[in-house]
Amino acid sequence: MSEENEEMLEENEEVETENNEPEVYEAEDASDILESVVTQPFSNASSMDFDWGVASKKSDEYSKDKRSELEKIYDKTLSTIVENEVLDGIVIAMSDREVVINIGYKSEGIVSLNEFRYNPELKVGDSVEVYVENQEDKGGQLILSHRKARTLRSWERVNSALEKDEIIKGYIKCRTKGGMIVDVFGIESFLPGSQIDVKPIRDYDVFVGKTMEFKVVKINHEFKNVVVSHKALIEAELEEQKKKIIEQLEKGQVLEGTVKNITTYGVFIDLGGVDGLIHITDLSWGRVNHPSEVVGLDQKLNVVILDFDEDKKRIALGLKQLQAHPWDSLSKDMKVGDNVAGKVVVMADYGAFVEIAPGVEGLIHVSEMSWSQHLRSAQEFLKVGDMINAQILTLDRDERKMSLGIKQLKSDPWENIEARYALNSKHNAKVRNFTNFGVFVELEEGVDGLIHISDLSWTKKIKHPAEFTQIGAEIDVIVLEIDKENRRLSLGHKQLEENPWDVFETLFSMDSVHEGTVLNITDKMATIALPYGVEGVCTTKHLKKEDGETAKQDEKLSFKVIDFSKEGKKIIVSHLRTYFEDAPKTVTGKKTQQKMNINIEKTTLGDISDLIDLKNKLESEENND
């Protein structure tokens, strides 16, 4: 080898030796290298200008102390995590299905986007809480859960929100009875329907799927129930607004409002932040059965302020007051005696209210519905909705009162009562009512009469009219007396037939003898069946026969009439006087006489026509003699 070549070879070896000598890095240089490695996203690691082979070669040449120092520096660049721990992370990427979260670990975690459904405004850079389920799965992936992290921290946050009166966000999941179910920090909370808004909500479904702000108003730790309110967020502002509105209110002021709610007793009007009530009586001058007949929900209308209470924040409104009172526009020509047409709007037992114009009503008392004197309810004549004609009986424009009548449209049946129901005229009537002293009957509507109990029968002793007839039955009557002034008729029934005692007076004259049968015997008195169905009485003393024996029941004997009373309707007979003229006269006491009258008046008339024929025959024989 030439000298020249040997020199070149030695120079190359020196250079090579210099290149192979280990380089000594300062700690700061190593830290910078590690930091650049850790902080770069792994996806961009291939683009880094770093030779890992050189780094590995150099690290092998570090001393143990130096190596330990470098490892500590590297460990400080990574977060220390523990499984089942809740940490805060940063959203670094999002897709249609997943969210990539960096928690400062050697790898990022992936969470399903569904777990952030309650927060549609989630974006890259937001801080979120996550639960470490697994540091590495089979594929080396960090497993995180946002839902579990929210659940673990939710009760702490809910309690804190209640204590600090914080405003929180929630996702309305679905509708339930009486309100909505809201997802708040992963807890299913209840939002009452009355707490959704200050205005009544008629369609709850429009809120489903929305994210809204709420305040926690109640927590039941025992049953793990949470109640939230959206209404509470705006109530404070509304209260301030109400104060300003009420301060500006004046009686008689006309404002525009919106129908907020309708109840059976009135209508609530929204005056722009404060509510007022129109009572049902202030909706219309006419009669209103339900407020919905006059107004509808969400309807805008003008109302007048009738009164307000600043302390209780109550405002009384009126609608009808914006119109003139119907009585003021009532025709001046209308007067008592005029006939009017109207509609029955209200019924009561004592009468009916008839509307003859909107807001103008008159009362028809039940006594003005018919000429009849019977007690009846107004419902028997009219019903709500009937269109009728009536006559004005009284009219008071100052008091705004009017009374009407419908019976006045018909002629008074008592005006010509003498012509239609003359004395002794016969008529057919209907039994309407009983009393202890007689029977009330109706000849026609408005014309009633009384049959006294003594005028029911010639022969029967009647204790109560129910023994003779019944209510609703028809009965023939004869007019006995007319009292037009007091509208009374005295009627009779027995007068339709001739008095049989006129015939009996001829047949059973004094001392006449008749065949009789003993019907029954008491201690002092006996009842005797005489001819023509007549019954007489006989004392037990006068029942003695000629052989000294006393007549027995059902025994037939001859009897002499010893006393006859047409007025008292009694016949006293004696068997003893038929054979012994000097027998003592019968003397009867008051009680015995009453008993005799009762027994005699049980007599049945039999065939009245036969008796009349017999009387006429006897009278003709006397005339011939």
C-alpha positions as CSV (number, residue, x, y, z in Angstrom):
1,M,0.0,0.0,0.0
2,S,1.4,3.4,-0.9
3,E,2.0,6.0,1.7
4,E,-0.7,8.1,0.2
5,N,-3.3,5.4,0.6
6,E,-2.3,4.7,4.2
7,E,-2.7,8.3,5.2
8,M,-6.2,8.3,3.7
9,L,-7.2,5.2,5.6
10,E,-5.9,6.6,8.9
11,E,-8.0,9.8,8.4
12,N,-11.1,7.8,7.7
13,E,-10.6,5.8,10.9
14,E,-10.2,8.9,13.0
15,V,-13.4,10.3,11.5
16,E,-15.2,7.1,12.1
17,T,-13.9,6.9,15.7
18,E,-15.1,10.5,16.3
19,N,-18.6,9.6,15.0
20,N,-18.8,6.5,17.2
21,E,-18.1,8.3,20.4
22,P,-21.2,8.5,22.6
23,E,-22.9,11.9,22.8
24,V,-23.8,13.2,26.2
25,Y,-27.3,15.0,26.3
26,E,-28.2,17.4,28.9
27,A,-31.3,16.8,30.9
28,E,-33.1,19.7,29.3
29,D,-32.5,18.3,25.8
30,A,-33.9,14.9,26.8
31,S,-37.0,16.5,28.3
32,D,-37.6,18.5,25.2
33,I,-37.4,15.3,23.1
34,L,-39.9,13.4,25.3
35,E,-42.3,16.3,25.5
36,S,-42.3,16.6,21.8
37,V,-43.1,12.9,21.5
38,V,-45.9,12.9,24.1
39,T,-47.7,16.0,23.1
40,Q,-47.9,15.2,19.4
41,P,-51.1,13.3,18.5
42,F,-50.4,9.7,17.8
43,S,-52.0,10.0,14.4
44,N,-49.3,12.4,13.4
45,A,-46.4,10.4,14.9
46,S,-45.1,9.2,11.6
47,S,-44.6,12.7,10.4
48,M,-42.4,13.7,13.3
49,D,-38.7,14.4,12.5
50,F,-37.4,12.0,15.0
51,D,-35.3,8.8,14.7
52,W,-36.5,6.3,17.2
53,G,-33.6,4.0,16.4
54,V,-31.1,6.7,17.3
55,A,-33.0,7.5,20.5
56,S,-33.1,3.9,21.5
57,K,-29.4,3.5,20.8
58,K,-28.6,6.6,22.8
59,S,-30.9,5.6,25.7
60,D,-29.0,2.3,26.0
61,E,-25.8,4.2,26.6
62,Y,-27.4,6.2,29.5
63,S,-26.4,5.5,33.0
64,K,-29.0,4.1,35.4
65,D,-29.3,7.4,37.2
66,K,-29.7,9.3,34.0
67,R,-32.2,6.8,32.7
68,S,-34.3,6.9,35.9
69,E,-34.3,10.7,35.7
70,L,-35.5,10.6,32.2
71,E,-38.4,8.2,33.0
72,K,-39.6,10.5,35.8
73,I,-39.7,13.3,33.4
74,Y,-41.7,11.2,30.9
75,D,-44.2,10.1,33.6
76,K,-44.9,13.6,34.5
77,T,-46.2,14.3,31.0
78,L,-49.0,11.6,31.3
79,S,-52.1,11.7,33.6
80,T,-52.4,9.1,36.2
81,I,-55.8,7.5,35.9
82,V,-57.5,4.8,37.9
83,E,-60.4,2.7,36.7
84,N,-63.9,3.5,38.1
85,E,-62.9,7.1,38.5
86,V,-64.7,10.2,37.3
87,L,-62.5,12.7,35.4
88,D,-62.9,15.8,33.3
89,G,-61.9,15.6,29.6
90,I,-61.7,17.7,26.5
91,V,-63.7,17.0,23.3
92,I,-61.1,16.8,20.6
93,A,-63.1,15.4,17.8
94,M,-66.8,14.5,16.9
95,S,-68.5,12.3,14.3
96,D,-72.1,11.4,13.6
97,R,-71.9,8.6,16.1
98,E,-68.9,9.1,18.4
99,V,-67.1,11.7,20.5
100,V,-63.3,11.5,21.0
101,I,-62.2,12.8,24.4
102,N,-58.7,13.5,25.7
103,I,-58.2,13.0,29.4
104,G,-54.4,13.4,29.2
105,Y,-53.8,9.7,29.0
106,K,-51.5,7.9,26.5
107,S,-54.6,7.3,24.4
108,E,-57.9,9.1,23.8
109,G,-61.3,7.6,24.8
110,I,-64.4,7.3,22.6
111,V,-67.9,7.9,23.9
112,S,-71.2,7.3,22.0
113,L,-72.9,10.5,20.8
114,N,-76.2,9.3,22.2
115,E,-74.9,9.9,25.7
116,F,-74.8,13.6,24.9
117,R,-78.4,13.7,23.5
118,Y,-79.4,16.1,26.3
119,N,-76.8,18.6,25.1
120,P,-77.2,19.2,21.3
121,E,-74.9,22.2,21.5
122,L,-71.8,20.0,22.4
123,K,-68.7,21.0,20.3
124,V,-65.0,20.4,20.1
125,G,-63.1,22.0,22.9
126,D,-66.0,21.6,25.5
127,S,-65.0,20.1,28.9
128,V,-67.1,17.0,29.8
129,E,-67.0,14.6,32.7
130,V,-66.3,10.9,32.0
131,Y,-66.2,7.7,33.9
132,V,-63.1,5.4,33.4
133,E,-64.5,1.9,32.8
134,N,-61.3,0.3,31.5
135,Q,-57.8,1.7,30.8
136,E,-57.3,-0.7,27.8
137,D,-59.7,-3.1,26.2
138,K,-58.5,-6.0,23.9
139,G,-57.6,-3.5,21.2
140,G,-55.7,-1.2,23.6
141,Q,-58.5,1.4,23.5
142,L,-59.4,3.5,26.6
143,I,-63.0,2.9,27.5
144,L,-65.0,5.9,28.9
145,S,-68.6,6.6,29.8
146,H,-70.2,10.0,30.0
147,R,-73.6,8.7,31.2
148,K,-72.2,6.9,34.2
149,A,-70.2,9.9,35.2
150,R,-73.3,12.1,35.1
151,T,-75.2,9.5,37.2
152,L,-72.5,9.5,39.9
153,R,-72.4,13.3,40.1
154,S,-76.0,14.0,39.3
155,W,-77.4,13.9,42.8
156,E,-74.6,16.1,44.0
157,R,-75.3,18.6,41.3
158,V,-79.1,18.5,41.8
159,N,-78.8,19.2,45.5
160,S,-76.3,21.9,44.8
161,A,-78.6,23.5,42.2
162,L,-81.5,23.5,44.7
163,E,-79.4,25.0,47.5
164,K,-77.8,27.7,45.3
165,D,-81.0,28.3,43.2
166,E,-79.1,27.7,40.0
167,I,-80.5,27.5,36.5
168,I,-79.9,24.1,34.9
169,K,-80.6,22.6,31.5
170,G,-82.7,19.5,31.0
171,Y,-84.0,17.4,28.1
172,I,-87.7,16.7,27.9
173,K,-88.0,13.0,27.2
174,C,-91.7,12.3,27.2
175,R,-95.1,13.3,28.4
176,T,-96.7,11.7,31.5
177,K,-99.9,12.2,33.5
178,G,-100.0,15.7,34.8
179,G,-96.7,16.9,33.2
180,M,-93.5,15.9,31.6
181,I,-90.4,13.7,32.3
182,V,-87.2,15.7,32.1
183,D,-83.6,14.3,32.0
184,V,-81.5,16.5,34.4
185,F,-77.9,15.3,34.8
186,G,-79.1,11.8,33.9
187,I,-81.9,11.8,36.5
188,E,-85.5,11.5,35.3
189,S,-87.2,14.5,36.9
190,F,-90.9,15.5,36.9
191,L,-92.0,18.8,35.4
192,P,-95.7,19.5,36.4
193,G,-97.9,20.9,33.7
194,S,-98.5,24.0,35.8
195,Q,-94.8,24.7,36.0
196,I,-94.1,24.7,32.2
197,D,-95.2,28.3,31.7
198,V,-97.2,31.0,33.3
199,K,-99.9,30.5,30.7
200,P,-102.0,27.3,30.7
201,I,-100.5,24.7,28.3
202,R,-103.1,23.0,26.0
203,D,-100.6,20.9,23.9
204,Y,-97.9,19.2,26.0
205,D,-96.6,17.3,23.0
206,V,-94.9,20.3,21.4
207,F,-92.3,20.3,24.3
208,V,-91.2,16.7,23.9
209,G,-87.6,16.5,22.6
210,K,-86.7,20.1,23.6
211,T,-83.9,21.2,25.8
212,M,-85.0,23.9,28.2
213,E,-83.7,25.7,31.3
214,F,-85.2,24.8,34.7
215,K,-84.9,25.3,38.4
216,V,-85.0,22.5,40.9
217,V,-87.9,23.3,43.2
218,K,-88.2,20.1,45.3
219,I,-86.2,16.9,46.0
220,N,-87.5,13.8,47.8
221,H,-84.4,12.0,49.0
222,E,-86.4,9.0,50.3
223,F,-88.0,8.2,47.0
224,K,-85.3,9.8,44.8
225,N,-87.8,12.2,43.2
226,V,-86.8,15.5,41.7
227,V,-89.3,18.2,40.7
228,V,-88.2,21.0,38.3
229,S,-89.9,24.2,37.1
230,H,-89.5,26.3,34.0
231,K,-92.2,28.7,35.2
232,A,-90.1,29.7,38.2
233,L,-87.5,31.3,35.8
234,I,-89.9,33.9,34.5
235,E,-92.1,34.4,37.6
236,A,-89.7,36.8,39.2
237,E,-89.6,38.9,36.1
238,L,-93.4,38.8,35.9
239,E,-93.9,39.8,39.5
240,E,-91.9,43.0,38.8
241,Q,-93.9,43.5,35.6
242,K,-97.2,43.0,37.5
243,K,-96.2,45.7,40.0
244,K,-95.6,48.2,37.3
245,I,-98.9,47.3,35.6
246,I,-101.0,47.5,38.8
247,E,-99.5,50.8,39.7
248,Q,-100.8,52.3,36.4
249,L,-104.3,50.8,36.8
250,E,-107.4,53.0,37.3
251,K,-111.1,52.1,37.7
252,G,-112.9,52.6,34.5
253,Q,-109.8,52.1,32.4
254,V,-110.3,50.1,29.2
255,L,-107.5,47.7,28.3
256,E,-107.0,45.0,25.7
257,G,-106.5,41.5,26.9
258,T,-106.4,37.9,25.8
259,V,-108.6,35.1,27.1
260,K,-106.2,32.9,29.1
261,N,-108.6,30.5,30.8
262,I,-112.3,29.8,31.0
263,T,-114.0,28.4,34.2
264,T,-117.6,27.8,35.2
265,Y,-117.6,31.0,37.2
266,G,-115.7,33.4,34.9
267,V,-112.9,34.1,32.5
268,F,-109.3,34.9,33.2
269,I,-107.8,37.6,31.0
270,D,-104.1,38.2,30.4
271,L,-103.4,41.9,30.4
272,G,-99.8,41.6,29.4
273,G,-98.2,40.0,32.4
274,V,-101.0,40.3,35.0
275,D,-104.3,38.4,35.1
276,G,-107.7,39.7,35.7
277,L,-111.1,38.0,36.2
278,I,-114.3,38.7,34.4
279,H,-117.1,37.1,36.6
280,I,-119.8,35.3,34.6
281,T,-122.3,38.0,35.7
282,D,-120.1,40.7,34.1
283,L,-119.8,39.0,30.7
284,S,-123.2,40.0,29.3
285,W,-126.3,41.9,30.3
286,G,-128.2,38.8,29.2
287,R,-128.2,35.5,31.2
288,V,-125.2,33.3,30.6
289,N,-125.2,29.6,31.4
290,H,-121.4,29.2,30.8
291,P,-118.7,31.7,29.8
292,S,-117.8,29.7,26.7
293,E,-121.1,30.9,25.2
294,V,-119.6,34.4,25.1
295,V,-115.8,34.1,24.6
296,G,-113.3,31.6,23.4
297,L,-109.7,30.8,24.4
298,D,-106.9,33.1,23.0
299,Q,-109.6,35.6,22.0
300,K,-108.5,39.2,22.2
301,L,-111.0,41.7,23.5
302,N,-111.4,45.0,25.3
303,V,-112.3,45.0,29.0
304,V,-113.0,47.6,31.6
305,I,-111.4,47.6,35.1
306,L,-114.1,47.5,37.7
307,D,-111.9,47.1,40.8
308,F,-108.4,46.0,41.9
309,D,-106.6,45.1,45.0
310,E,-102.9,46.0,45.0
311,D,-102.1,43.9,48.0
312,K,-103.8,40.7,46.8
313,K,-103.0,41.6,43.2
314,R,-106.6,40.9,42.2
315,I,-108.2,42.7,39.3
316,A,-112.0,42.6,38.6
317,L,-112.8,43.2,35.0
318,G,-116.0,43.7,33.1
319,L,-117.1,43.1,29.5
320,K,-120.8,44.0,29.5
321,Q,-120.0,47.4,31.0
322,L,-118.7,48.5,27.6
323,Q,-122.2,48.4,26.3
324,A,-125.3,50.4,27.3
325,H,-127.7,48.6,29.7
326,P,-130.6,47.0,27.7
327,W,-133.1,48.5,30.0
328,D,-131.9,52.0,29.0
329,S,-132.7,51.2,25.3
330,L,-136.1,49.6,26.1
331,S,-138.9,51.2,24.1
332,K,-140.5,54.1,26.0
333,D,-143.9,53.1,24.5
334,M,-143.8,49.8,26.3
335,K,-146.4,49.8,29.1
336,V,-148.5,47.6,31.4
337,G,-151.0,45.6,29.5
338,D,-148.9,45.2,26.4
339,N,-148.4,41.8,25.0
340,V,-144.7,40.7,24.4
341,A,-142.9,37.7,23.0
342,G,-139.9,36.1,24.7
343,K,-137.9,33.0,25.5
344,V,-137.9,31.0,28.7
345,V,-134.3,31.2,30.0
346,V,-134.7,30.0,33.7
347,M,-137.2,27.8,35.5
348,A,-137.9,27.7,39.2
349,D,-140.7,26.1,41.2
350,Y,-142.2,29.5,41.8
351,G,-142.1,30.7,38.2
352,A,-140.2,31.3,35.0
353,F,-137.9,34.0,33.8
354,V,-138.6,35.1,30.2
355,E,-136.1,37.2,28.2
356,I,-138.1,39.6,26.0
357,A,-134.8,41.4,24.8
358,P,-131.1,40.7,25.4
359,G,-130.6,41.6,29.0
360,V,-134.3,42.3,29.7
361,E,-136.2,39.7,31.6
362,G,-139.6,39.4,33.2
363,L,-140.9,36.9,35.8
364,I,-144.0,34.9,35.2
365,H,-145.1,33.7,38.7
366,V,-146.8,30.3,38.7
367,S,-150.0,31.9,39.9
368,E,-150.1,33.9,36.6
369,M,-149.7,30.8,34.4
370,S,-153.2,29.4,34.8
371,W,-156.6,30.5,36.2
372,S,-156.6,27.3,38.2
373,Q,-156.4,27.7,42.0
374,H,-154.5,24.4,42.5
375,L,-151.0,24.4,43.8
376,R,-148.7,23.5,40.9
377,S,-145.1,24.0,39.9
378,A,-144.1,26.1,37.0
379,Q,-142.5,23.1,35.3
380,E,-146.0,21.8,34.6
381,F,-146.6,24.7,32.2
382,L,-143.3,25.7,30.7
383,K,-139.7,24.6,30.1
384,V,-136.4,26.3,29.3
385,G,-136.2,27.3,25.6
386,D,-140.0,27.7,25.1
387,M,-141.0,30.7,23.0
388,I,-144.1,32.2,24.5
389,N,-146.4,35.2,24.4
390,A,-147.2,37.0,27.7
391,Q,-148.8,40.2,29.0
392,I,-147.0,42.8,31.0
393,L,-148.5,43.0,34.5
394,T,-146.0,45.4,36.2
395,L,-143.1,47.5,34.8
396,D,-140.6,49.3,37.0
397,R,-137.9,51.0,34.9
398,D,-136.0,52.4,37.8
399,E,-135.7,49.0,39.6
400,R,-135.4,47.3,36.2
401,K,-138.1,44.7,37.1
402,M,-141.0,43.4,35.1
403,S,-143.7,40.8,35.9
404,L,-145.6,38.9,33.2
405,G,-148.6,36.7,32.9
406,I,-149.8,34.2,30.4
407,K,-153.2,33.3,31.8
408,Q,-154.3,36.9,31.0
409,L,-154.2,36.0,27.3
410,K,-157.2,33.7,28.0
411,S,-160.6,34.9,29.2
412,D,-161.4,34.7,32.9
413,P,-163.7,31.7,33.4
414,W,-165.4,33.5,36.3
415,E,-166.5,36.5,34.2
416,N,-169.7,34.8,33.1
417,I,-169.9,32.0,35.7
418,E,-173.6,32.4,36.3
419,A,-174.4,31.8,32.7
420,R,-172.3,28.7,32.3
421,Y,-172.9,27.2,35.8
422,A,-176.3,28.3,36.8
423,L,-177.9,27.3,40.1
424,N,-179.3,23.7,40.1
425,S,-177.5,23.0,36.8
426,K,-175.9,19.6,36.5
427,H,-172.2,19.0,35.4
428,N,-169.5,16.5,35.3
429,A,-166.4,17.3,37.4
430,K,-163.0,15.7,38.2
431,V,-162.0,15.0,41.8
432,R,-158.8,17.0,42.6
433,N,-158.4,16.8,46.4
434,F,-159.8,15.6,49.7
435,T,-160.3,17.3,53.0
436,N,-162.0,16.0,56.2
437,F,-165.0,18.1,55.4
438,G,-165.5,17.4,51.7
439,V,-164.2,16.9,48.2
440,F,-162.7,19.6,45.9
441,V,-163.5,19.1,42.3
442,E,-162.6,20.9,39.0
443,L,-165.3,21.7,36.5
444,E,-162.8,23.3,34.1
445,E,-159.4,24.9,34.3
446,G,-159.8,27.8,36.8
447,V,-163.3,26.8,38.0
448,D,-163.3,24.6,41.2
449,G,-166.0,23.7,43.6
450,L,-166.6,22.0,46.9
451,I,-168.9,19.1,47.7
452,H,-169.4,19.0,51.4
453,I,-169.2,15.6,52.9
454,S,-172.9,15.8,54.0
455,D,-173.9,16.4,50.3
456,L,-172.4,13.2,49.0
457,S,-175.1,10.7,50.0
458,W,-178.7,10.6,51.4
459,T,-178.3,7.4,53.2
460,K,-174.7,6.6,53.8
461,K,-172.9,7.9,56.9
462,I,-169.5,8.9,55.4
463,K,-166.6,9.6,57.8
464,H,-164.1,10.6,55.1
465,P,-164.6,11.4,51.3
466,A,-162.1,8.6,50.4
467,E,-164.8,6.1,51.4
468,F,-167.0,7.5,48.7
469,T,-164.7,8.4,45.7
470,Q,-161.0,8.7,44.8
471,I,-158.7,11.4,43.4
472,G,-158.8,11.7,39.6
473,A,-162.3,10.1,39.4
474,E,-165.1,11.8,37.6
475,I,-168.3,12.6,39.6
476,D,-171.6,14.2,38.7
477,V,-172.5,17.4,40.6
478,I,-175.2,20.0,40.9
479,V,-174.6,23.7,41.6
480,L,-176.0,24.6,44.9
481,E,-174.5,28.1,45.5
482,I,-172.3,30.6,43.6
483,D,-169.9,33.0,45.3
484,K,-168.4,35.0,42.3
485,E,-166.5,37.5,44.5
486,N,-164.5,34.8,46.3
487,R,-164.5,32.5,43.3
488,R,-166.3,29.6,45.1
489,L,-168.9,27.1,44.1
490,S,-170.9,25.0,46.5
491,L,-171.8,21.7,44.8
492,G,-173.8,18.6,45.7
493,H,-173.9,15.0,44.6
494,K,-176.8,13.5,46.5
495,Q,-179.1,16.2,45.2
496,L,-179.0,14.6,41.8
497,E,-181.5,12.0,43.3
498,E,-184.7,12.7,45.2
499,N,-184.5,12.4,49.0
500,P,-185.7,8.9,49.8
501,W,-186.7,10.1,53.3
502,D,-189.6,12.0,51.7
503,V,-190.9,8.5,50.7
504,F,-190.0,6.9,54.0
505,E,-192.0,9.6,55.8
506,T,-195.2,8.4,54.0
507,L,-194.4,4.7,54.3
508,F,-193.3,4.7,57.9
509,S,-195.9,6.9,59.5
510,M,-196.5,6.9,63.2
511,D,-198.2,3.7,64.6
512,S,-197.8,1.9,61.3
513,V,-196.9,-1.7,61.7
514,H,-194.3,-3.4,59.5
515,E,-192.6,-6.8,59.3
516,G,-189.0,-6.7,60.5
517,T,-186.1,-8.9,61.2
518,V,-183.7,-8.6,64.2
519,L,-180.3,-8.0,62.8
520,N,-178.2,-7.7,65.9
521,I,-178.7,-7.2,69.6
522,T,-176.7,-5.3,72.2
523,D,-177.2,-4.7,75.9
524,K,-179.7,-1.9,75.3
525,M,-180.4,-1.7,71.6
526,A,-181.3,-3.8,68.6
527,T,-181.1,-3.1,64.9
528,I,-184.2,-4.1,62.9
529,A,-184.3,-4.6,59.2
530,L,-187.5,-3.0,57.8
531,P,-189.0,-3.2,54.3
532,Y,-187.4,-1.2,51.4
533,G,-184.0,-1.7,52.8
534,V,-184.5,0.6,55.7
535,E,-183.2,-0.1,59.2
536,G,-184.8,0.9,62.4
537,V,-183.8,0.6,66.1
538,C,-185.6,-1.0,69.0
539,T,-184.7,-1.0,72.7
540,T,-184.2,-4.4,74.3
541,K,-187.3,-3.8,76.5
542,H,-189.5,-3.5,73.4
543,L,-188.2,-6.8,72.1
544,K,-190.3,-8.8,74.6
545,K,-192.8,-11.1,73.1
546,E,-196.3,-12.0,74.5
547,D,-194.9,-15.2,76.1
548,G,-192.4,-13.1,78.0
549,E,-189.4,-14.1,76.0
550,T,-187.0,-11.6,74.4
551,A,-186.7,-11.8,70.6
552,K,-183.5,-13.3,69.3
553,Q,-181.2,-12.4,66.4
554,D,-182.6,-13.3,62.9
555,E,-186.1,-13.7,64.3
556,K,-188.9,-12.1,62.3
557,L,-191.6,-10.1,64.2
558,S,-194.0,-7.3,63.6
559,F,-192.9,-3.9,64.7
560,K,-194.8,-0.6,65.2
561,V,-193.3,2.7,64.3
562,I,-193.3,4.8,67.5
563,D,-191.0,7.6,66.3
564,F,-189.9,8.9,62.9
565,S,-187.4,11.8,62.2
566,K,-186.9,12.9,58.6
567,E,-184.2,15.4,59.6
568,G,-182.4,12.9,61.8
569,K,-182.9,10.0,59.4
570,K,-184.1,7.7,62.1
571,I,-187.0,5.3,62.7
572,I,-187.7,3.9,66.2
573,V,-189.9,0.8,66.4
574,S,-191.4,-1.5,69.1
575,H,-192.6,-5.1,69.1
576,L,-194.0,-4.7,72.5
577,R,-196.4,-2.0,71.4
578,T,-198.0,-4.3,68.8
579,Y,-199.9,-6.2,71.5
580,F,-199.6,-4.0,74.6
581,E,-200.7,-0.4,74.0
582,D,-200.1,0.7,77.6
583,A,-196.4,-0.2,77.3
584,P,-194.1,2.7,78.5
585,K,-192.7,5.0,75.8
586,T,-189.2,4.6,74.8
587,V,-186.9,7.2,76.3
588,T,-183.4,7.3,74.9
589,G,-180.4,9.0,76.3
590,K,-178.0,11.1,74.3
591,K,-175.4,8.3,73.8
592,T,-178.2,5.9,72.9
593,Q,-179.6,8.4,70.4
594,Q,-176.2,8.9,68.8
595,K,-175.9,5.1,68.4
596,M,-179.3,4.9,66.9
597,N,-178.5,7.6,64.4
598,I,-175.3,5.8,63.4
599,N,-177.2,2.5,62.9
600,I,-180.1,4.1,61.0
601,E,-177.8,6.0,58.6
602,K,-176.2,2.8,57.5
603,T,-179.5,2.1,55.7
604,T,-179.1,1.5,52.0
605,L,-181.5,3.2,49.6
606,G,-182.3,0.2,47.5
607,D,-184.2,1.0,44.4
608,I,-185.0,4.7,44.6
609,S,-187.2,4.7,41.5
610,D,-189.5,2.1,43.1
611,L,-189.8,4.2,46.2
612,I,-190.7,7.3,44.1
613,D,-193.3,5.3,42.2
614,L,-194.7,4.1,45.5
615,K,-194.9,7.6,46.9
616,N,-196.7,8.9,43.8
617,K,-199.2,6.0,44.0
618,L,-200.0,6.8,47.7
619,E,-200.5,10.5,46.9
620,S,-202.8,9.8,44.1
621,E,-204.9,7.5,46.3
622,E,-205.2,10.2,48.9
623,N,-206.4,12.7,46.2
624,N,-209.0,10.2,45.0
625,D,-210.4,9.9,48.5
